Amino acid sequence: MITTGPPHSLHLIGLNLKKELPIQWIADFRDPWTQIGYHSKLKLTKSAQKKHELFEREVLNAADKIIATSHTTKAEFESKTQKPVFLITNGYDEVNFLKPIVPDEKFSFSHIGSLLSGRNPKFLWECFQELIEEDAEFKNSFQLRLVGKVSSEVIKSIKENKLEVHLELIPYVSHQEALRFQRKSQVLLLLEIDSIETRGIIPGKIFEYLNAKRPILAIGPENWDVQKILEVTGAGECFDYSDKEAVKVQLRKLFSEFKKGNLNSEPKNIAQYSRKMLTGK
């Protein structure tokens, strides 16, 4: 039997069935339980919090095997149980397009998916504006594309940095169209909330980004699990929110490669993240 959560109440069904039946039970955690980023915002009473911790401990120690989707969650669970914990991340599907997709003529940076207020990298917008003021070529080439739901606070920050003329806002699109935008963009943006609780969050879009084979610029919390993936695959660079100058250096480097016509990404070892391989695992 495999139970998968959240909602983690499904694991409680597994826990009770395990008590009643002679079965092998795999508990699959797509997200953490008591360490998930929003857990502290649930306004739980002390007794409710203790129940969550008790249920989590019972599940982790009763299941025969446990699956986690990130290095951080795997390590957290291993500190709470002696049962074997396996890492199986999310992944990508192989997609074949009928026609080749030509990259944008502009030096485009694209974020595909929801971009809400908590993931607003204000210093990145400042970097773009400073480079526009410093370099006329950059100004004439730069484009910022946001595909999907974008919060008004993010748009306000972009406008405050005078980037509105370079901004392309595209509402919700089909999954197939989102994949096209990934492949045509010069650089792909991956953004996460800057907090300890989000270090173990690996956005599902990173695996599609890898398969799009475009350079990735990731900004998130310090010691983010995404950094391990980018290091293994060589698909891009990861920075935290205190790395403004390092990000600016990276933007100059990417633009230099763009002008030479050499802005490419040839990630390695990405087959391990195909859903076919992950399902086999």
C-alpha positions as CSV (number, residue, x, y, z in Angstrom):
1,M,0.0,0.0,0.0
2,I,1.2,3.5,-0.8
3,T,-0.3,6.6,0.9
4,T,0.7,10.0,-0.4
5,G,0.2,13.4,1.1
6,P,-0.5,16.2,1.8
7,P,-3.1,16.0,2.9
8,H,-1.3,14.0,5.5
9,S,-4.6,12.6,6.9
10,L,-4.2,10.0,4.2
11,H,-1.1,8.7,6.1
12,L,-3.4,8.3,9.1
13,I,-5.6,6.0,7.1
14,G,-2.4,4.1,6.2
15,L,-1.4,4.0,9.8
16,N,-4.7,2.3,10.9
17,L,-4.7,-0.1,8.0
18,K,-1.1,-1.1,8.9
19,K,-2.3,-1.9,12.4
20,E,-5.1,-4.1,11.1
21,L,-3.6,-5.9,8.1
22,P,-0.3,-7.8,7.3
23,I,0.8,-5.3,4.6
24,Q,3.9,-3.5,3.4
25,W,3.3,0.2,3.7
26,I,5.1,3.0,1.8
27,A,4.4,6.6,3.1
28,D,5.1,9.1,0.3
29,F,5.6,12.7,1.4
30,R,5.3,15.2,-1.5
31,D,5.8,18.0,1.1
32,P,7.0,18.0,4.8
33,W,4.4,17.7,7.6
34,T,5.2,19.7,10.7
35,Q,8.1,21.5,8.9
36,I,6.2,22.7,5.9
37,G,6.6,26.5,5.3
38,Y,3.0,27.4,6.2
39,H,2.6,25.1,9.3
40,S,3.4,28.0,11.7
41,K,0.7,30.1,10.1
42,L,-2.1,27.6,10.8
43,K,-2.8,29.2,14.2
44,L,-2.8,25.8,16.0
45,T,-3.4,25.4,19.7
46,K,-0.7,23.8,21.7
47,S,-2.6,20.6,21.9
48,A,-3.3,20.5,18.2
49,Q,0.4,21.1,17.5
50,K,1.3,18.2,19.8
51,K,-1.2,16.0,17.9
52,H,0.4,16.8,14.6
53,E,3.8,16.0,16.0
54,L,2.5,12.7,17.5
55,F,0.8,11.7,14.3
56,E,3.9,12.5,12.2
57,R,6.1,10.4,14.6
58,E,3.7,7.5,14.6
59,V,3.5,7.4,10.8
60,L,7.3,7.7,10.3
61,N,7.9,4.8,12.7
62,A,5.1,2.6,11.5
63,A,5.6,2.8,7.7
64,D,7.9,0.2,6.2
65,K,9.5,2.7,3.9
66,I,9.3,6.5,3.5
67,I,9.7,8.6,0.4
68,A,10.7,12.3,0.5
69,T,11.1,14.7,-2.4
70,S,14.0,16.8,-1.1
71,H,17.4,16.4,0.6
72,T,16.3,18.6,3.5
73,T,13.0,16.6,4.2
74,K,14.9,13.3,3.9
75,A,17.4,14.4,6.5
76,E,14.6,15.8,8.8
77,F,12.7,12.4,8.6
78,E,15.9,10.4,9.2
79,S,16.3,12.4,12.5
80,K,12.9,11.2,13.6
81,T,12.9,7.5,12.6
82,Q,15.1,4.5,12.0
83,K,13.0,3.4,9.1
84,P,14.5,3.7,5.6
85,V,13.9,7.1,3.9
86,F,14.3,7.4,0.1
87,L,14.7,10.5,-2.0
88,I,12.5,10.5,-5.1
89,T,12.1,14.1,-6.5
90,N,9.5,15.4,-8.8
91,G,10.4,15.3,-12.5
92,Y,9.6,16.1,-16.1
93,D,7.8,14.4,-19.0
94,E,9.5,14.0,-22.3
95,V,7.9,16.4,-24.8
96,N,8.4,16.3,-28.6
97,F,7.5,19.5,-30.5
98,L,6.6,19.2,-34.2
99,K,8.8,22.3,-35.0
100,P,12.1,23.5,-33.5
101,I,11.6,26.3,-31.1
102,V,13.8,29.3,-31.8
103,P,15.1,31.3,-28.8
104,D,13.9,35.0,-28.4
105,E,15.8,37.7,-30.2
106,K,15.7,39.7,-27.1
107,F,17.8,39.0,-24.0
108,S,14.7,37.6,-22.3
109,F,14.3,36.5,-18.6
110,S,11.2,34.5,-18.0
111,H,9.4,33.2,-14.9
112,I,6.8,30.6,-15.7
113,G,4.1,30.0,-13.1
114,S,2.6,31.9,-10.2
115,L,4.8,34.7,-8.8
116,L,3.2,35.8,-5.5
117,S,4.3,38.5,-3.0
118,G,6.5,36.2,-0.9
119,R,8.8,35.4,-3.8
120,N,9.4,39.0,-4.8
121,P,13.2,39.4,-5.5
122,K,13.3,43.2,-5.2
123,F,17.1,43.3,-5.5
124,L,16.9,41.5,-8.8
125,W,14.7,44.2,-10.3
126,E,17.2,46.7,-9.0
127,C,20.0,44.8,-10.7
128,F,18.1,45.0,-14.0
129,Q,17.5,48.7,-13.7
130,E,21.1,49.5,-12.8
131,L,22.4,47.5,-15.8
132,I,19.9,49.3,-18.0
133,E,21.3,52.7,-16.8
134,E,24.9,51.5,-17.2
135,D,24.7,49.8,-20.6
136,A,22.7,51.0,-23.6
137,E,23.1,47.6,-25.3
138,F,21.6,45.9,-22.3
139,K,18.7,48.5,-22.3
140,N,17.9,47.8,-25.9
141,S,18.1,44.0,-25.6
142,F,16.5,43.3,-22.2
143,Q,13.0,41.8,-21.8
144,L,11.3,40.5,-18.6
145,R,8.5,38.0,-19.2
146,L,6.2,36.8,-16.4
147,V,3.8,34.0,-17.5
148,G,1.0,33.1,-15.1
149,K,-0.5,34.8,-12.0
150,V,1.6,37.7,-10.7
151,S,0.8,39.6,-7.5
152,S,0.2,43.3,-7.6
153,E,3.1,43.8,-5.1
154,V,5.5,42.2,-7.5
155,I,4.3,44.3,-10.4
156,K,4.6,47.4,-8.2
157,S,8.2,46.6,-7.4
158,I,9.0,46.1,-11.1
159,K,7.4,49.5,-11.9
160,E,9.3,51.2,-9.1
161,N,12.5,50.2,-10.8
162,K,11.2,51.6,-14.1
163,L,11.1,48.2,-15.8
164,E,7.5,48.5,-17.0
165,V,8.6,49.3,-20.6
166,H,10.6,46.0,-20.7
167,L,7.9,43.9,-19.0
168,E,5.7,41.4,-20.8
169,L,2.8,40.0,-18.7
170,I,1.1,36.9,-20.0
171,P,-1.9,35.4,-18.1
172,Y,-2.4,31.8,-17.4
173,V,-1.6,29.5,-20.4
174,S,-1.9,25.8,-21.2
175,H,0.9,23.5,-20.0
176,Q,2.0,22.9,-23.6
177,E,2.3,26.7,-24.1
178,A,4.2,27.1,-20.9
179,L,6.7,24.5,-22.1
180,R,7.1,26.6,-25.3
181,F,7.9,29.7,-23.3
182,Q,10.5,27.8,-21.3
183,R,12.3,26.7,-24.5
184,K,12.2,30.1,-26.2
185,S,13.4,32.2,-23.3
186,Q,17.1,33.2,-23.1
187,V,17.2,32.7,-19.3
188,L,14.8,31.1,-17.0
189,L,14.0,32.5,-13.5
190,L,13.4,30.3,-10.5
191,L,12.4,32.1,-7.4
192,E,11.6,31.0,-3.8
193,I,10.7,32.6,-0.5
194,D,13.7,33.6,1.6
195,S,13.2,31.5,4.8
196,I,14.6,28.5,6.6
197,E,11.3,26.7,6.1
198,T,11.6,26.8,2.3
199,R,15.2,25.3,2.0
200,G,13.7,21.9,1.3
201,I,11.2,23.1,-1.3
202,I,12.1,22.1,-4.8
203,P,9.6,23.7,-7.2
204,G,8.3,21.2,-9.8
205,K,9.1,23.6,-12.6
206,I,12.9,23.2,-12.1
207,F,12.7,19.8,-13.8
208,E,10.9,21.2,-16.8
209,Y,13.4,24.0,-16.9
210,L,16.2,21.4,-17.0
211,N,14.6,19.7,-19.9
212,A,14.1,23.0,-21.7
213,K,17.9,23.3,-21.8
214,R,18.0,27.1,-21.2
215,P,20.3,28.7,-18.5
216,I,18.6,29.0,-15.1
217,L,19.0,31.8,-12.7
218,A,17.7,30.7,-9.3
219,I,17.2,32.9,-6.2
220,G,16.1,31.5,-2.9
221,P,17.0,30.8,0.7
222,E,20.6,30.0,1.8
223,N,21.5,26.3,1.5
224,W,18.5,25.8,-0.8
225,D,18.2,22.2,-2.1
226,V,17.8,23.6,-5.7
227,Q,21.5,24.5,-5.5
228,K,22.5,20.8,-5.3
229,I,20.5,20.1,-8.4
230,L,22.0,22.9,-10.4
231,E,25.5,21.9,-9.3
232,V,25.0,18.3,-10.3
233,T,23.5,19.2,-13.7
234,G,25.5,22.4,-14.5
235,A,22.2,23.9,-15.7
236,G,22.5,27.3,-14.0
237,E,23.5,29.3,-10.9
238,C,21.8,29.7,-7.5
239,F,22.0,32.8,-5.3
240,D,20.5,33.8,-2.0
241,Y,18.9,37.2,-1.2
242,S,22.2,38.7,0.1
243,D,24.0,38.0,-3.2
244,K,23.1,41.2,-5.1
245,E,26.6,41.9,-6.4
246,A,27.2,38.3,-7.4
247,V,23.9,38.2,-9.2
248,K,24.8,41.4,-11.1
249,V,28.1,39.8,-12.1
250,Q,26.2,36.8,-13.4
251,L,23.8,39.0,-15.4
252,R,26.8,40.6,-17.1
253,K,28.3,37.2,-17.9
254,L,25.0,36.0,-19.3
255,F,24.6,39.1,-21.4
256,S,28.2,38.8,-22.8
257,E,27.4,35.2,-23.9
258,F,24.1,36.4,-25.4
259,K,25.9,39.1,-27.5
260,K,28.3,36.5,-28.8
261,G,25.5,34.1,-29.7
262,N,26.8,31.6,-27.2
263,L,24.1,31.7,-24.5
264,N,23.3,28.0,-24.3
265,S,22.8,25.3,-21.7
266,E,23.8,21.7,-22.0
267,P,22.8,20.3,-18.6
268,K,24.2,16.9,-17.7
269,N,22.7,14.0,-15.8
270,I,19.1,15.2,-16.2
271,A,17.7,11.8,-17.4
272,Q,17.6,10.8,-13.7
273,Y,14.7,13.4,-13.3
274,S,12.5,12.1,-16.1
275,R,9.3,10.7,-14.8
276,K,10.0,7.4,-16.5
277,M,13.2,7.0,-14.5
278,L,11.6,8.2,-11.3
279,T,8.7,5.8,-11.7
280,G,11.2,3.0,-12.2
281,K,12.9,4.0,-9.0
